[in-house]
């Protein structure tokens, strides 16, 4: 009872969300951290590649028809939520180096990200009802 099967149609959607969030956060994080921390480019690249590997591992395992542990699915949803919130904050602070772009960036990217975060929170709420989290 510790396993969950995720519908095949939603797998690709979740994978695209994760990869898109990783890519956007990666691109927004590089310029800021290079100035603050030496060798941060290598650290960020390593973390990015590890998360990409986890995402592809998750996708391959599901595509083969195997069941995925509820802990792993929960972990991926939390990672995606953290990356999206981080990206949302970066978009909000973009005014500092691109005057006038704040409203445009929030409207074009922020609203869809807020919607994605709501979908992920809904998934996490659904996962909360799973028997794995209700052990007594």
N, C-alpha and C positions, 0 to 999 in steps of 0.2 A: 504493500500500500504506500510505499515511499516513492513511487514513480508516477509520472504524469506524461500523457501523450499530447503533444501540441499539434493542432490542425496544420496540415501541410501548407495551406494557403497563407496562413499567418506567419509561417516560418520566414519566408522571403521578406515579408514586410518588416518583421523584427530585425532581421539581418541588415536590411537596407537602412533602417533607423540607427542601428548601432554603428555601422560603418560610416554613415554620413555624419553622425555626431562626433565620432572619433576624428574624422578628417577635418571637420570645421574647428574643433577644439585644438587639434594639433597645429593647424595653420595660424590660429589666433594666439596660441601659447608661445610659439617659437620666438617672435620678436621681443616679447616682454621679458622672457626668462633668460635670453642670451645676454642681456645687459646686466642682469642681477646675479646670476650664478655661473661661474666658469664650468665648462663642459656640460652645461644644462641641455644643449642640443642633443648630445649623445644619450643623456638620461631620458629626455622626453621621447626620443626616437625609440629607445629600448622599450619603454612602457607602452608606447603606441603599438609596436610590433607584437608585444606579448598579448595585448588586448585583441589585436587583429587575429592572432593565432587562436586564442580562446573562442572568438566568434566563429571562425571557420571550422574549428573542431566541433563546436556545438551544432553547426549547420550540417556537417558531414554525418555526424552521429544520428541526427534526426532524419536526414535524407535516406539513410540506409534502413530506416524503419525501426531503429532501436529506440528504447525509451530513455528519456533524460531525467536525471535525478532532480527532484524539486529544489534542492539546495542550489544546484548549478543554474537553473532557470531564475531563481530568486536573485542570485548573485549578478547575473547578466542584467536583469531589470534594474537593480540598484546602481550598477556601474553606468548604465545608460542614463538613468535619472541624474546622477551626479554630473556626468559630462554635459547634459543638456542644461542643467541649472548653471554650471560654470560658463557655458557658452552664452546663456542669456545675460549673465552679469557682464561678460566681456562686451556684448553688443550694447548694453546700456551705457558702458563707459567709453564707447568709441568716440564720443563727442570731443574728447581731449586731443585726439590727433586728426580728426576729420570733422571740422566744424559744419554744422547743419545736417549731418548725416544721422544724427541720433534718432529722430522720428522715423525717417525712411527705413533705417536698419531694423528698428523695433517692429515696424509694421510689416516689413517683408520677411524677416526671419524670426522675430520674437513671438508673434502671434502663432505661427505654426509650431514653434518649439513649445509654447505654453500648451497647445493642444496635444502635442506628443506626450508631454509630461503628464497631462491628465489621463491619457490612455494608459500610460505605464502605471500610474497610481491605481487605476482601476484594475489592472492586471495583478498588482501586488495585493490589492484588497481581495481579489478572487483567490490568490494563492494562500492568503491568510486563513481561508476556510478549509484548506487542505488538511486531511487527517494528520499529516506529519507535524504540523504546527499546533495541533490540539491534543498532544499526548498529555496524559494526566499522571 
